[in-house]
């Protein structure tokens, strides 16, 4: 299901980093995210609601700068 809030996301299992890009263009990297949390996020009907409940305040994060190639 497409999200009205989240444009795309990418997960790197080796580093346990979840990168989320919002429709606003802002991008954040969430660290120490286990694969099962990403699987639940991927399977969720509402990505925005799931993100707010289970990811946003649960994992360390940093914002990527717009010019960043990360």
Buried (B, 14 or more C-beta within 10 A) or exposed (E): EEBEBBBEBEBEEEEBBBBBBBEEEEBBBBEEBEEEBBEEBEEBEBBBEBBEEBBBEEBEBEEBEEEEEE
